[in-house]
Amino acid sequence: MNDVTNNNFKEIYPQLEHTLKNATFIAIDSEFSGIKDENIKTSLFDSIEERYDKNRNIIRPYIIVQFGITAFQRIHDENQYNAEIFNFFILPKSIPSKNRQVLWDVSSMEFLAEHEFDFNKLAHHSIPYIDEQEKEILQQQIQQNTLIYNIKQVISFTEEDTLKNTINEVAKWLATNIDETNSFKIKTSSPNLQYLMHKELRKHFPNIWTLSGNESVTVIKVEPNTREILSEEEDLILENALLESYMGFSKVFNLLVTLKKPIIGHNVLLDLMFMYQQFYKPLPQKWKTNSLGGLFDYFTKFGYYSDYDLKYEIYSPVPKIRLNNELIYSDGRYLSLVYIIVTLLFSYVVIEYYY
């Protein structure tokens, strides 16, 4: 199993992308900061519209904090599959001009603690994310040249002190190391601080340039003509790199959508609703009769989908899932509102029912 945090996300993402592209189908599962509201009661007899409306109101304040992906790849000419597992720790980070909040349900925390969930890993090394609306806001700030001002409003006092001290250290280094060393490396604790380091150091010192590293910035001495060339070639590289760091797990979500691979999960409607509101945009107000309506417009806009069924399933008929007319799954256990929604994009999969 691959435990994925913000420390190794960049390194593991190419492996994840390759694995998912070659998968026959994908299973997902999520852990949430909460899934209960004592004022809202679901019923076995809820219609799909009623259950959707209840779920939408229940999950609105909560988020996915851990997301599991298992990619299954069929071994041709053999009756078996290879499986590769990825386990993601997810938590929002501060972004310019928006106060982001997380609500925890105590019973959910107790459940996770009982099953040895690593809260320290979540708090210190989680992968950030932004939804489409937040991405648009950040892109507007880049275009309007207000991003740096807004970042200065969200950095911590510690980061602010680090920035001031670094400017003083670089000034001292330039004054006392005229011909000795040509580079000066600085550790940075966050993408926001790294971005500000680049911007502020380049503004204060016309005879240096800065290069990005892994949680670091390297300052190098340059001639004026070299500095001019480097400045012309920059063209929002720093801004795009910062936006990429904010994206985080949203890249995985977008990858799942664009690949159109069959998705299997338990009571997966909740997972999909959480994913939609957390990584795309607020859930639609209403569920449209006899269709998936606005909820899955984003998922289906990349391609068509095959047959699907969203009825309650109790013991029988037994759902049997076929990929290209080959049976891959059969189960007769109790199914809630949706025991299986076979694909995020509803493509290439048929759910067949046998009585």
C-alpha positions in Angstrom: 0.0 0.0 0.0 1.2 3.5 -0.9 0.5 6.0 1.9 0.4 9.4 0.1 1.0 12.7 2.0 2.1 16.1 0.9 5.7 15.0 1.4 5.6 12.4 -1.4 2.6 13.4 -3.5 4.7 14.9 -6.3 6.9 11.7 -6.5 4.0 9.3 -6.4 1.6 11.1 -8.7 3.3 9.9 -12.0 3.1 6.3 -10.6 -0.6 6.8 -9.7 -1.4 8.3 -13.1 0.2 5.4 -14.9 -1.5 2.8 -12.7 -5.0 4.3 -13.1 -4.6 4.7 -16.9 -3.9 1.0 -17.1 -6.5 -0.1 -14.6 -9.4 -2.3 -15.7 -11.6 -0.8 -12.9 -11.1 1.2 -9.8 -12.4 0.9 -6.2 -12.7 3.9 -3.9 -13.5 4.4 -0.3 -13.4 7.5 1.9 -13.2 8.5 5.6 -15.1 11.7 6.5 -14.9 14.3 9.2 -18.6 13.6 9.8 -21.6 12.0 8.2 -24.4 12.6 10.8 -27.0 15.3 11.6 -29.2 14.5 14.6 -31.9 16.7 13.1 -32.0 14.7 9.8 -33.2 11.1 9.7 -32.9 8.9 6.6 -35.3 6.2 5.9 -35.3 3.0 3.9 -38.4 4.3 2.2 -36.9 7.6 1.1 -37.2 8.4 -2.6 -34.0 9.1 -4.5 -34.9 12.8 -4.4 -35.6 12.7 -0.7 -32.4 10.8 0.1 -30.3 13.1 -2.1 -31.7 16.2 -0.4 -31.1 14.7 3.1 -27.5 13.6 2.2 -26.8 17.0 0.7 -27.8 18.8 3.9 -26.0 16.3 6.1 -22.6 16.4 4.4 -22.5 20.1 3.6 -20.2 21.1 6.6 -18.0 18.0 6.4 -15.1 16.9 4.3 -13.2 13.8 3.1 -10.1 13.4 5.3 -8.8 10.2 3.9 -9.3 8.8 0.4 -8.4 5.3 -0.7 -8.0 4.1 -4.3 -7.4 0.5 -5.4 -6.6 0.1 -9.1 -7.4 -3.4 -10.5 -5.6 -4.5 -13.6 -6.7 -7.7 -15.3 -4.1 -10.3 -16.1 -4.9 -11.4 -19.6 -5.6 -15.1 -20.1 -5.7 -15.6 -16.3 -8.6 -15.4 -14.0 -7.0 -12.8 -11.7 -6.3 -9.2 -11.2 -3.3 -7.2 -9.9 -4.3 -4.6 -7.3 -2.4 -1.5 -6.3 -3.5 0.6 -3.3 -3.1 4.4 -2.7 -4.1 6.0 0.6 -4.4 9.8 0.6 -4.5 12.1 3.7 -6.5 15.2 2.7 -7.0 18.5 4.5 -7.5 22.1 3.2 -4.7 24.6 3.6 -4.9 28.4 3.9 -5.3 30.2 0.6 -5.3 33.9 -0.2 -8.5 35.9 0.5 -10.6 33.0 1.7 -11.0 31.7 5.3 -11.4 27.9 5.0 -13.0 25.9 7.9 -13.3 22.2 8.8 -16.1 20.8 11.0 -15.4 17.5 12.9 -18.1 15.3 14.4 -16.9 13.8 17.7 -18.3 10.3 16.9 -16.3 10.3 13.6 -13.1 11.3 15.4 -13.7 8.5 17.9 -14.4 6.0 15.1 -11.2 7.0 13.3 -9.2 6.9 16.5 -10.5 3.4 17.3 -9.2 2.2 14.0 -5.8 3.8 14.5 -6.2 6.8 12.2 -3.0 8.9 12.1 -4.3 12.4 13.1 -0.7 13.7 13.3 -0.1 12.7 9.7 -3.3 14.4 8.7 -2.4 17.6 10.6 1.2 17.9 9.5 1.5 16.2 6.2 -1.9 16.2 4.5 -2.4 17.0 0.8 -4.2 20.3 0.1 -6.9 20.8 -2.5 -9.0 23.6 -4.1 -12.3 23.4 -5.9 -13.1 25.0 -9.3 -14.4 28.2 -7.8 -11.3 28.7 -5.6 -9.1 28.0 -8.6 -10.9 30.7 -10.6 -10.5 33.2 -7.7 -6.7 32.5 -7.5 -6.4 32.8 -11.3 -8.1 36.2 -11.1 -5.7 37.3 -8.4 -2.8 36.3 -10.6 -4.3 38.3 -13.6 -5.0 41.3 -11.4 -1.5 41.2 -9.7 -3.1 41.0 -6.3 -1.9 37.5 -5.3 1.2 38.6 -3.5 -0.7 41.2 -1.4 -3.3 38.5 -0.4 -0.6 36.0 0.5 1.0 38.4 2.8 -2.3 38.6 4.7 -2.4 34.8 5.3 1.1 33.9 6.3 1.9 33.2 9.9 3.9 35.5 12.2 6.6 32.9 12.2 6.8 32.9 8.4 6.8 36.7 8.3 9.8 36.7 10.7 11.5 34.1 8.6 11.1 36.3 5.5 12.5 39.4 7.2 15.4 37.5 8.7 16.2 35.9 5.3 16.3 39.3 3.6 18.8 40.5 6.2 20.9 37.3 5.8 21.0 37.6 2.0 22.1 41.3 2.4 24.9 40.3 4.7 25.9 37.4 2.5 26.1 39.7 -0.6 28.1 42.3 1.4 30.7 39.9 3.0 31.0 37.2 0.3 31.9 39.2 -2.8 34.0 36.6 -4.5 33.8 33.5 -2.3 30.4 31.7 -2.9 27.9 32.2 -5.7 24.8 30.6 -4.1 22.9 30.8 -0.9 20.2 28.2 0.1 17.2 28.9 2.2 14.7 26.4 3.7 11.0 27.2 3.2 8.2 25.7 5.2 5.3 26.3 2.8 4.5 27.1 -0.8 3.2 30.5 0.3 6.5 31.3 2.0 8.5 30.0 -0.9 6.6 32.3 -3.3 7.1 35.3 -1.1 10.9 34.5 -0.8 11.2 34.6 -4.5 9.3 37.8 -4.9 10.8 39.8 -2.0 14.4 38.8 -2.6 14.2 39.6 -6.3 12.6 43.0 -5.4 15.3 43.9 -2.8 18.4 42.7 -4.6 18.9 43.5 -8.3 22.1 41.5 -8.6 20.6 38.1 -7.6 18.2 35.5 -9.0 16.3 32.8 -7.1 15.7 29.1 -8.0 13.1 26.8 -6.6 14.0 23.5 -4.8 12.3 20.9 -2.6 11.0 23.1 0.2 13.9 25.6 -0.5 14.9 28.6 -2.4 18.5 29.0 -3.7 19.8 32.5 -4.2 22.5 33.0 -6.9 24.5 36.0 -8.0 24.0 37.2 -11.5 25.1 39.9 -13.8 22.5 42.7 -14.7 22.1 41.4 -18.3 21.6 37.8 -17.1 19.0 39.1 -14.6 17.1 40.9 -17.4 17.0 37.7 -19.5 15.8 35.6 -16.6 13.1 38.1 -15.8 11.8 38.1 -19.3 11.7 34.3 -19.3 9.9 34.0 -16.0 6.3 34.8 -17.3 4.2 33.7 -14.3 6.3 30.5 -13.6 6.2 31.2 -9.9 2.4 31.9 -9.9 1.6 28.7 -11.8 3.8 26.7 -9.5 2.0 28.1 -6.5 -1.4 27.3 -8.1 -0.2 23.8 -8.8 0.7 23.4 -5.1 -2.8 24.5 -4.1 -4.4 22.0 -6.5 -3.0 19.0 -4.6 -5.6 16.2 -4.5 -7.8 18.0 -6.9 -5.5 16.7 -9.6 -6.4 13.1 -8.6 -10.1 13.9 -8.7 -9.7 15.4 -12.2 -7.7 12.4 -13.3 -10.5 10.0 -12.2 -13.0 12.1 -14.1 -11.1 12.3 -17.3 -10.0 8.7 -17.4 -13.7 7.4 -17.4 -12.7 4.2 -15.7 -15.3 2.1 -14.0 -15.6 3.0 -10.3 -16.8 0.6 -7.6 -17.6 1.5 -4.0 -19.8 0.7 -1.0 -22.7 3.2 -0.6 -20.7 5.2 -3.1 -23.3 7.9 -3.6 -22.0 9.5 -0.5 -18.4 9.4 -1.8 -19.4 10.9 -5.1 -21.4 13.7 -3.4 -18.5 14.5 -1.1 -16.1 14.5 -4.0 -18.3 16.8 -6.0 -18.7 19.4 -3.3 -15.1 19.2 -2.1 -13.2 19.2 -5.4 -15.6 20.7 -7.9 -18.4 23.0 -6.7 -21.4 23.1 -4.3 -23.9 20.4 -4.9 -27.0 21.1 -7.0 -30.0 22.1 -5.0 -32.3 19.4 -6.3 -32.1 15.9 -7.8 -33.8 15.8 -11.2 -36.4 13.1 -11.8 -35.4 10.1 -13.8 -31.9 11.4 -14.4 -28.6 12.0 -12.6 -29.3 15.6 -13.4 -26.9 18.3 -12.4 -25.0 16.2 -9.8 -23.1 14.2 -12.4 -23.0 16.8 -15.3 -19.3 17.3 -14.5 -18.6 13.6 -14.6 -20.5 12.9 -17.8 -19.4 15.9 -19.9 -16.3 14.0 -21.0 -18.2 11.1 -22.5 -21.4 9.1 -22.6 -22.5 6.6 -20.0 -24.0 3.2 -20.1 -26.9 1.7 -18.2 -27.2 2.3 -14.5 -29.7 1.8 -11.7 -30.2 3.8 -8.5 -33.0 1.8 -6.8 -32.8 0.3 -3.4 -31.6 -3.3 -3.6 -32.4 -5.8 -0.9 -31.0 -9.3 -1.2 -32.5 -9.9 -4.6 -32.4 -9.4 -7.5 -28.6 -9.9 -7.3 -26.5 -7.3 -9.0 -24.0 -8.6 -11.4 -21.5 -6.2 -12.9 -20.1 -6.9 -16.4 -17.2 -5.2 -18.1 -17.5 -5.8 -21.9 -19.9 -8.7 -21.3 -17.6 -10.3 -18.8 -18.9 -10.9 -15.2 -16.5 -9.3 -12.7 -18.8 -8.9 -9.6 -21.8 -10.5 -8.0 -23.2 -9.9 -4.5 -26.5 -10.6 -2.8 -26.0 -8.8 0.4 -28.2 -5.9 1.7 -27.8 -2.8 -0.4 -28.7 0.7 0.8 -29.6 3.6 -1.5 -26.7 2.8 -3.8 -24.6 -0.2 -3.0 -22.7 0.2 -6.2 -22.5 3.0 -8.7 -20.2 1.2 -11.1 -18.6 4.2 -12.8 -17.9 7.8 -12.0 -18.4 8.6 -15.6 -20.9 5.8 -16.3 -19.0 4.6 -19.3 -18.5 1.1 -20.7 -20.2 -0.7 -17.8 -23.6 -2.4 -17.6 -25.2 -3.5 -14.4 -27.3 -6.6 -15.1 -29.9 -8.0 -12.7 -30.7 -11.7 -12.5 -33.8 -13.0 -10.7 
